[in-house]
Amino acid sequence: MSRKIRAFSHIERNSDKGDVLASYSLFERYKNGIDVEIDENLSKKYLLRCFEFVESIDENEKPNNLLLLSEVGFVDFRAFKNLELKIDRKLTVIIGDNAAGKTSILEGVSKILSWIAACIVKEGDNGKRVTYPDINNNSTFYGEVYANLKFGDKNNISASLSRAIKGSSEKKDSHVSELKSLADFWRKLNGIREINLPVFAFYSVERSHYSSPSNVSSSVGKSDRRISRFDAYQGALDGPGRFDHFIEWFVFLSKKTKNTKPLEKEKLKKQLDKLRALGDDNSNPLWDVLVEKELEYKKLESAEVGHDDVLYDRMFRAIRETISRAVPGVSDIWVDSESGYDIVYIKSRGENLLINQLSDGQRALISLVSDLARRVVMLNPKLNNPLHGQGIVLIDEIELHLHPRWQQGVISSLVKSFPNIQFIITTHSPQILSTVDKSCIRRLVYDDNKNDILVKEPDFQTKGVMSSDVLEQIMETSSIPDVEEARWLDEMLFLIAENNYETSEGDKLLEKIRLHFGENHPEFKRCETEIRIKKMKQSLGSKVRRD
């Protein structure tokens, strides 16, 4: 058996085992006669196998074959000498001190994903590369980001982005062929028949630099303006997000979905009534106009809603529902065009507000949620709920501008709103961690012995735990600040324990605590309670001795 035949047989076996990229390779080979005779039936067989793979969903519209990042690693990349990170299928939350490398991990992953996104949009296009500034200053050879992904249960995809240091005697190649093959698979399959596509997005801390008008010229959202679904990949992995793009797209959807037919019919009916009042036969001086208007009215009555109208309406409703579900206090978002400008309003706690009238926290969250929703919806037109699309999304410092109460709800809101997205998130917030299972947390710690950063998973369960306990047990930070007022409490409790509270020193210290915290403060009441308990114990002890 020749090498070529053995290789072909190997591809067929892989296809039969569920390797969808092997199935697509066989489709192209049989269609174009590559190393085999053209066979239209076999070509259709393997093409059908590909469509079944990507279009297979369960009763909740969850894709049965998700693309998931399973592992990412770094070699002499920025602060990392050698770091490997296991990624949870649903949610990974990365924590660590400032400069530990949390953002570097997200930026490294975004470089990997950029190759898939770029090649889905355009054949042979390139993604982001490892640059010289990315290489660790102490590296003697190269810097590298590598990743392993799974596409369904049987398809393993690996890639690496590398760059040798300046002056290196050897070249270090990147390996992105499998990423390009995956992207080609999606692009070419979609060219044959429209399919849902995965979203890839990165939201850096720069998303807080909000700059978007609340209103735009009504010409921006003209319904005849062409908006491609592949625009969903534009700037998606650059970091800031594009709220201005959301505004433009939302206005476009609003114009597409506004049902003006009832208004047109009502206006036309009034005109017909006036014309008929002049006479119902050709004696009417405006008989020709009447006939024309009656035909126009009949056409309007018989007009059916097109497929695109249904699709736009579904997208529009999904966006509005997502924003109202994910952003506390927001119940609706809509476009008002009466002034000649398309003004986007948001209903917040019963008030109609412009975007720039919202709080920083609301704007930050709306900006993130709306940008992500826009991209997911554009890429998944074949789903009844397009927000059920799949993808990989990176968010740096998820707690940005959010009140602690909002922090405790933001993860669950995102996961519920986008149930099939794999999220990789960084945070400094114990409130965030108190809503996340310990199995999803990755902590970056510096190891003095190895002079490198390591990854640890917490032993202490975090989900459902008080944030103060998370702060101490997971983030190794005392929940009580090291300030003089905190030391007063320690000193007072020590005096009580040693029975020295009824002294001049004890009285002065208790009074300082009362004046600072207030008589109703839990810490002052705690001191009073400890004193009462101490006195009760002393009283009981004296009574026992007398008896």
Summary of the structure (lengths in Angstrom):
residues: 547
radius of gyration: 31.8
end to end distance: 103.9
largest distance: 124.3
contacts: 1668
relative contact order: 0.10
helix: 48%
strand: 18%
